[in-house]
């Protein structure tokens, strides 16, 4: 099953797969203060950028501020530049001016005036540059935390599974689970501390460096003094420490591990009882070897705060040439030389790789061990074998994960852009195959368009995992149904399982096989199109004025056909399964449910299947259209035929592309509001509702007009120069 098609598969099965009824055989092959107008360039379509010249470390430092002083072994760096300027630019947008007007009219106060004084006071501290950096060792500590968290999940589900099994044996599953002691799993985790001893002994506070750029010396002095006063309040028991690194001067407190261990000794008896004397000895011995350093520092016009496990870990470079900006891993910033950069993120590949956890495996193992050995619960070997496979199939998915250096940039370039480079690629998309359906998004009045190519390997492994989870749930229900326990609760479970197993199981398996056959008959590329080209259909109860003047959305899902014969095979299986399940439901509930027989229209090799009972017009006719090359599930026969005629006419983008056209949306909403104004009495049934609507309409239209600066929103995930890149772009005029 191709998971990226999941939203389409939620459509009624007969509607989605009618086209495979066709008897045709498959073919043999198939700036901080500038105005918005000055800093936002004219919006352009996303295209693969041309090669850019590499910037020097000094040029990068000019763009990225403190990154030019940051040690290259830093594992995570996040910075915001000219935050005050960004806020001022946002405040110039028409939509904000409209919001101010509405709030002032309703509440009698301008919201911008209310925050002006506080913003002016904060601007010297937060307006130029603010950053947070983590030095070497962050990934190792994240990995250790992940191991603790996954073990925590194991114990939680082990305790819950045991309570579930014991409750089943006692005939009260709900009571057994609700009666679980919340501290039971925590006690088990604490008792398991010995397995974490290597992580505890190797633990060290990751170096954290935060800073602000303050160009006003008076403001700098005030801020620095406030921070030093805070350190002074926490100086009891600490040693003073002063050091210099990369031209930065630091001073503050050093908290020796010996002092911390002595304080912990006061609770020694309780600790011994919780985790054992030997473990406590090792923990305290490790603690004595640690230290914590907390300092305030200065480097040019940067005010710095450092917290770490040692002085040596402070991630400040000696000079620009040996800093992070001299590292090719941040070369992705070079393409933004002429852009207004407001945000920057760098993440080390090793840190990302160590951040990956295996959550399902621990949950499954906890459930396996929880039900094991519960007297009266029966032979659990089948369930244990299934639960063991969960971790294996999860790992098969995780093996597709490709970590790489993470980069992110917030910029103003043709609007507001959020670019993500590298990071963890889950493997869900095929970045190599060109899209053949991208031209379907170019038509007039297209409100939304999405186009992507899935990775067949990922989809197969994800489908295998989902199937296993369903099979495990089924096996668990069957195990409960076979328990020889007198209980009303279990009697209901047994009755439901026997009914499902005897009356619906085979048909549902046939339905699933049919869906799988359909997926195997379609290619990996998909597109989803929503346009507003249709007139309003003559739906009973809709006023004539709306039908005459209104427009109605049309939606279509498009995919290439790989094997048309498989689509035919899939429909036969699904049709048989659905008819059989309806017959069973009729027999059980004295109902009269029947599968509708579809109607078709055909031209050349193109056939459209639909239900007459669901069709109001050709533009509101839920249908499936199929040819030797293309498959379309649509709400509109007309749209499906139009798209089929255009499909396959281009090859360009790769990966995933989506666009929401805000101009089309805004025009449609404005048009709809005018139609409601004109036909309000019929739509709202008279009374005062229509008059109230007309009274508020001018403000609604003014609000729509304030959004005219926003042109569209696009998302593009692809590979550039071997690196994954995803762009979220708010296009502004």
N, C-alpha and C positions, 0 to 999 in steps of 0.2 A: 504493500500500500504506500502510495506517495503522500507523505504527511503534509507537504506544502499544498496539497489540494484539499486538505481537510475541510475548509469552509464550504467548498462546492459539494463535497460528499454529504453534507448535512441537508442538501436539497432532497426532496422526496425521490426515492430510488426509481420509481417508474419514470418520472420526469427527466431524471439525469441520464437514463440509459436506454430510452426508447429507440434511439437510432440504430442500435445493434440488432434490431429485428430485421434489418435489411438482409436479403438473401445473397447479396453480391459478395463474391469471394475476395479474399485479400489479394492484392497484387504481389508479384514476386518480390518486390523491394519497395520500399517506401523512403583716531585722534582726540584726544581728550578735549575738546572745546569746540571743534568744528561743527557746523550744522549738518543735518542729515543729507541735504542736497550735495554738500561738498565731499562727504566721505563715502557715500554709497554710490557705486557705479551702476550704470544701466544694467538691469538683469539680463542674463544670458543663459542659454541652455547648458546643462552639464555636458561636457565633452572631456575626453581624455586629454589632459594638459600636455603641451609640448615639453620636451626636455628643458630643464632649467639649469643655469650655471650654478656650480657649487659656490656657496658663500664662504668667506673666511671666518675663522673663529671670532674675530672682532666684529664683523658684520652681524653674525648671529647674536653675539652678546648685546649689540645695539638694539636688537629686536626682543631679546628674551631676558634682559635685565640680570637678575642675580644668577641665572643659569651660567653666566660667564664667570662666576666665582665658585660654582658647585663642583665638588669632586666627581670624576666620571664613574666611580663605583657606587654612586647614589642609586638606589633602586626605584625610587618614586619621587617625582617632582611635579607640583601643581602650582600654577601661578595665574593671577588675574591682573591685567594691566589696565590702567586708566579706568578703574571702575566708576569713578565720578563722571568721567566723560561719557561712558556708556549710558549711565543713568540720564545724563542731560540729553543725549541723542534720543533715547526712548521717550523722554518728556516732550520732545518736539513733534512726535507723531500725532496725526490728527485724531487717532482713536483715543489717545490719552487726553487730549484737549476736550474731546466729547465727554469722556468719563468725568473729567473735572467739572464740566458744565452741569451734568446731570446731578452729581453729588452736591454741588453748591446749591442748585435749585431745590433739592429735596431736604438737605440738612442745613443749609444756610452757611456753610463754611467750605472754603477751597481746600481740598486735601493736600495740594502741593504747598500751600502756605503753612499747613499744620506740621509738616515734616521739614520745612525749610531750615529752621534754626538748628535742629539736630543734625541735618545733612551737612550744614556748613561747618559744624564742629567736628564731624567725623571725616570730612573730606581730606584734611591734611594727613590723616593717619591711614585712610583706606583708599584714597583716590588715585594714587600714582601706581603703586605696585604692592601686592601682598602675595606671599608664597608659603608653601609648606613642603618640606623635603624630608625624605627618609634615607638614611645612609645604608651601608652594607649590613646585611643580616636580617633585613625585614622579611625576605622570602622564607628564610629558615624558621623564623618565629611564626609566620603565617602557617607554614607547613605543620609545625608542632601544634598550633591551635586547631588546625583541621583534624589532626589525629585525635585530639581530645574530643572534639565535637562529634566525629564519626563514632568513636567509642561510646560517647554519651547516647547517640542514637541507638547503638546496639543495645545498651542496657535498658533504655526506655522501652523499646519494642520487645525485648526479652521479657520484661516484667509484664507488659500488657498482654503479650501472647500467652504467657503462663496463666494470667488471670482469666483470659478468654477460654483457654482449654479447661481449666478447673471449673469455671462457671458452666461450661457445656456439660461436664461430667455431673455437676450438681443440678443440672436442669435450669440454670439461671445465668445465661451469658451476660445479659445487661447488668445484673447485680454484681457479677464477678468483676466486670471491667470497672464499673463505677466505684467498687470498693477498694480499688488499688490505692495503696499508700503512696502519696506523692513523693515521699522521701526514699522510697524503696530503691528506685533506680539510682538516685544520687549516692546512697550508701554503697551500692554495688560499684559505682564508678570510683568512689574514694577507696574502696577495698582493692580496686584494680590499679592503684597508683604505681605499683612496682613496675608495670610495663611501660610507664611513662618516665621512669627514672633517667634514662639517657637524655630525654628532652628537657627534664627539669634541671639536670646538672649542666646541660649545655645552654640553658636559657640565658639571654642577656637582653636588657632593654634596648630595642632598636634605636639607633641614633635618630633623633627628630630635631630638625632645625626649621624654625618659623621666622618670618621676617616681614617688616614693612619698610617701604622706601618713603622717607619723610624729608622733604627738601627744605622745610622751614626749620632753622636751627633752634629757635625758641620752642617750637612744638616738639622737636626731637628731644630736647632736654627734659621737658615735662613728662613725655611718655617714658623715657628711660628711667627717670626717678621713680615713677609709679611702679615700674616693674621691679626695680631694686628694692623698693619698700616691701613688695610682696615676698621677695626672696628672703629679706631680713626677718619677716614674720615666721618663716619656716626654717630658720637657721639653727634651731635648738638641736644639739647633738651632732651637727654637721661640722666639717672642716672647711675653712675658706680655700678656694681654689682660683687661680688666675692662669690663663694661658693665651698664647697667640697662635693663630693658624691662618696662613694665606693672607696676611695683612689685617685680619680681624682680631680684635682684642676682646677677651671674654673674662668675666669674673663672676663668682657665685659660690655655690655650696657643693661639697662632696659628701655623700652619705655612704660611709663604709659598711660593707656587708657584715662586719663583726658586730657593729652596733645593732643592726637589724636582727641578727641572729640572737643577740642577748635579749632583745625585746620579745622575740618569738619563744625563747626558753621559758618565759613566764607562763605560757600556756602548754608547757611540755606534756603534762599528764594527759590533758585532753587530746593533744595531737597523737600521743602514743596509742591511745585507745582507738582513735579513728583509723590510722594508717599503719600502725606497728612501729615499735621502737627502732628497728633496723632502718626502715624507710625514713623515719624522722632524723636519725643520725646522718643519713646521706643528704637529706634535704638541707639540714642546717650546715653541714660541712660545705655544700655547694654555695649556700647563701654567704658564708663567710668569705668566699673568694670573689664575691661580686661587689660592685659599687654603683652608685647612681650619681650622676653629675647634672646639676641644674644651674645654668649660667645665663647672664645677659651680656650681649656683645654689641660692638659697633664696627662697621666696615663702610667707610665713606658715608653716604647718606642712608645706609641701611641700619635699622635697629633690629637686632637678632635675639632670639631666644633658643637656647640649646638644652636638650634633655637627652641623656644617653647613658650607656653603661661604662663609658670611659672617655677621657679627654681625647684619645687618639681617634675615636670614632667620629668626631665632629666632621661632617662632610664638606669642608671648605678646601678648594684647590689653591695651589701656590700662585697660579696666574692663569690668564685666559687660555694660553696655549696648552695647558694641562687640565683644563676644565671640561665639563660636559659638552659645551658648545664646540669643542674641537673634535668631538667623537662623531664618526659617520652615522651612528645610530640616530642622531637627531637631524639628519640631512633632509627629512621631510619638510622641515620648516623653510627650506630654501625657496620653495615655490610660492611663498607668501611674502616675498621681499617687498612687493608693491601694494600689499594689503594692509588694512588696519587690524592688527592682531590684538585681541582683548583677552585671550585665554590660551594657556599652553599646558599640556600634560605629557610627561615622559614616564614610562614604566619599563623596567628591565625584564628581558625575556625569561631569565632564570626565576625571577620573583613570580611571574605569571604561571610558569610551569609548576612551581611548588604550591601554588594556590589552588590547584585542581584537587577536588576530593571525590570519593566514591560513596555517595550517600545511600543509594539503593542497596548496595552490597551489604552494608552494615545493618540496614533495616531488615533485609531478608535473613541474614545470619542470626539476628536477634530473635526474629519470629521462629526460625528453625530450632534454636536452642531453648526457646521458651516453651514450646509444645512438647519437646522431647522429655520422655520419662514421666509424664503426668499419668498417674494411675487411673485406668478406666477410659483414657482418651483413645486407646487403640494403637494400631501400628501406624507410625507417622513416617515411614521410610519414603513413601511416594511423595508426600509433601516436602520432606527434607530434600529430596533430589531436585524437585522443581525450584525450591528456594535457593539451592546452591547454584542453579543455572542462572538466576537473576544477576548475580555478581559477574558471571562470565559474559553475559550479553551486554550488561552495562559497560564492562571493560572493552568490549568490541567497539562500542560507540566512542568511548574515551580515547581509544587508539587512533581515531580519526582526528582528534584535537591537535591542532598545530599551533603551538605558542610561538610568538615572535615579539620583538620590541613593540611596545605600545606607545603610540603618539596621538595627541589630540590637539586641535587648534580651533579656537573660536575667533572668527574674523568677520569684518564687514567688507564684502566684495560682491556687488550685485545684490545686496541684502545681507541678512544675517546668516552665516554659514557655520556649521559644526562639522568638522572633518575628523574622522577617526582613522588612524593608520595602524596596521598590524594588529597586535593584541591576540586574543585567542580565537582562532577560526575553528568552529565546531565541525566543519566539513559538510554542512547541509546544502551548500550551493555549488554548482558547477561554474567555475570562473573562466573556463576555456572555450566553451561553445558559444558562438555569436547568436544573439537573438534573431529570430526570423519574423517576429510578430511586432516589432517595435513601432512600425508605421501605423498600427491600429490605434495608437494613442494620439495621432496627429490630426484627427478629424475635428470638424467644427462642433462646438457644444459638447465636447467630451469632458465630463465632470471629473472622473477619476479613471486612472489607468495604471495597472501594475503588470509587470512582465518579469519572469524569473525562470531560471533553469535549475532544477534540483539535481543533487548528486545522488545517482541511483544507489551507490554503495551505502551512503548514509541512510537513505530511506528504507533500504532493505534491512539494515541492522536495527533501525528504530522500530520498524514493523515487527521484526522478530522479538524484540523486547516487549512490545505491547501485547503481542499474541501470548507470550509466556506469562505475563501478568494476568491476562484473562484466564488462561488455562489454570493458573495457580488458584485464582478465586473460585473457579468451577470445581477444582479438586477439593478445595476446602469445604465448599458447600456439600459436595458428595460425602466427604468424611463425616460431617455433622449429621447428615441424613442417615448414615449407617450406624450411629451410636445407639446402643440399647439402653436408652434412658427414658424414663417416664417423665415427660415435661410437655406442657402445652406449647411453650416457646419452640422447643425442638420438633414437636409434632407439626407445627406450622412450617418450619424449615424443611422438614422431610416431605410434607405434602407439596410444597412449592417446588422443591427440587425434582421430585418424581414427576410432577406435571410437566415441568420444563424439559426434563431429560427424555420423557416418553413422548411428548407431543410437539415440542418446538426445536429440540437440539439439532436434529438432522437437517431441518429446514434452515435454521440459522447458519449452520456450517455450509450449506449449499449457497446461501446468500453471501457469506463471506468469500467463498470460492469464486462466486460470480464477480464480486467487486475486485478481487485480486486479478481475475482474468481481464477485467476491463482495464485495470492499471497496466497490465502487461501489454495491452493493445495500444496504449497511448505512449507518446514520447515524453521526454523529461521536461521540455519547455512548457510553460503555462502563461496565460495572459488573462486578465480580468478587466472588462471595460464597462463603464457606466456613462451613458450619454443622456442628453435631454432633448433629443430630436423628435420624439413621438408626440402626437397630439393626445389630448386626454381621452381615454376610451369611454364609451357610453355605458358606464357602470350604473346599474339601477340605484336611484336615490341621489345621484350627483346632479346638482342644478345644471340646466342647459347652458347657462352662461359659462360655467367652468369648463364644460365639455367643448364649447366652441372656441374658447380663448386660451385654455390652459395647456400645459405640456406635462408629459408623464415620463419618469425615468425608465430607461431600458438598461438591462444588465446582461452580460454574456461572459461565459467562461470559455476559453479557447485552448486547444492543445493539438499537437500534430498526431496523426494516426500512424502507428507503426504496423499493426496487423489488424486489418478490418475484420478478419475472420474471428479473432479473439473477442472483439466487441459483440459479434453475433453470438458466440458461445456464451459470453457473460450474460447477455440478455435472456437467453433461454434458461440459464440456471436461476437467475434472479426472478424471472417471471414465474417459473415453477415454484420456487421457494415462497414467494409472496402469496401466490394463489393458495398454496397448501396451508400457510399460516392463517390466512383469512378464513379458510374452510374450517380449520380447527377452532378458531375464535368463535365462528358462527355456531358450531356444535356445542361449545362450552357455555356460551352465554345467550343462546337462543337469539342470535343477532342475524342481520341480513346484510353482511358486508361482502362486496364483490370487487374484483379487479376490473377497472375500466379497460375497454379495448381501445387501443390507440388508432388514430387516423393518420394517414401519411400523404404527402405530396412529393412528387419526384420530377427532377429535370436532369437529364444526362446521368452522371454518376452521383448527383447530390439528392439526398432524401431527407425530408423533415418529418419527424413524428411528433404528434401532439394529441391532447385530449380535447374534443369538441366542447365538453362541458365546462372546461376551464378557460376557453378562449372568448374574449370580448371583441377583439380586432386582431389584425396581423401584428400590431405593435403591442398587444397584451395577449400573447399566446405562448404560455410556457411550453417549451418545445426543445427537442434535440435535433440538430442538423449535422449530417455526416457525409463526407465524401471519401475518396481514396486517400486524401491528404490531410483533411482537417476534421476536427470534432468540436462542436459548439453546443453547450447547454445554455439556453437563453430564456429570458422572459418575453422576447420579441422575435417572431419569425423574420420580420423585415430586417432587424439589426443583424441577426445571425447570417442571413444571406449577403448583406452588405459587407460584413466583416470577412466572410469566407472569400469573397471576391478580392479583398485587399490583402489577405493573409499571405505571408511568405515573400513579400515584396522587398524586404530589406534585411541586411545583416550588418550589425554594428555593435550595439552595446552588449555587454556580457554581465553575468551575475544576476543582480536584482535592480529593477528600476520601478519607481512609483511616482505618480504626479497627481496632486489635487489642484485643479484649476479654480482659484478663488474668484477670478473674474466671471467665470461661468456660473459659479455658485451664487455670487452676489446678484448677478443679473436675473437669475431664476427666482431668488427670494424676493427681489423687488417686484418682478412681474407677478408673482403669486400674491403678494400683499395688495397690489392694485386690483387683482381679480377678486380677492376677498372683500376689498372695500366696495367694489361695484356690486357684488352679489351677496353681501353680508347678510341681508335679511333672510334670504333663502338658505344660506349655509348654516346660520346660527339660529334659525327658527324664530326670528323676530325678537321682541323684547328689547332690553337695554344693552345686550351684549354687542350687537352690531354698532350701536352708537358709541359705546365705550372703545371699541376697536378703532373706529374712525377718529375718535378724539386722540388716541395715542399713536396713530399712524405717522404723523409728521415727525415725532421723535424717533420712531423706528426707522424711517427713511433717512433721517439725519445720521443715525448710527451706522446705517449701511454705507452712506457716503463717506463717513470717516474711515472706512476700511479700504477705500480705493487705492491707498498706497501699497496694499498687499496684493501681489499679482498671482503667486502660486506657491505651493510647497512641494519640493521634490526630495526623493530619497534615492541614492545610487550607491549600491555596494558592488565593488569590482576589484580586480587586481591591477595595479600599476607598477611596472618595473619589478614584478615579482612580489610586491607587498599588497596585502589586503587594504582596501580603502573604502570607507563608507562616508557619504556626505549627506547631511540633512541641511537643506537650503531653503530659507524663507526669502523668496524673491520680492524685492520692493522696487517701486518705480523711482 
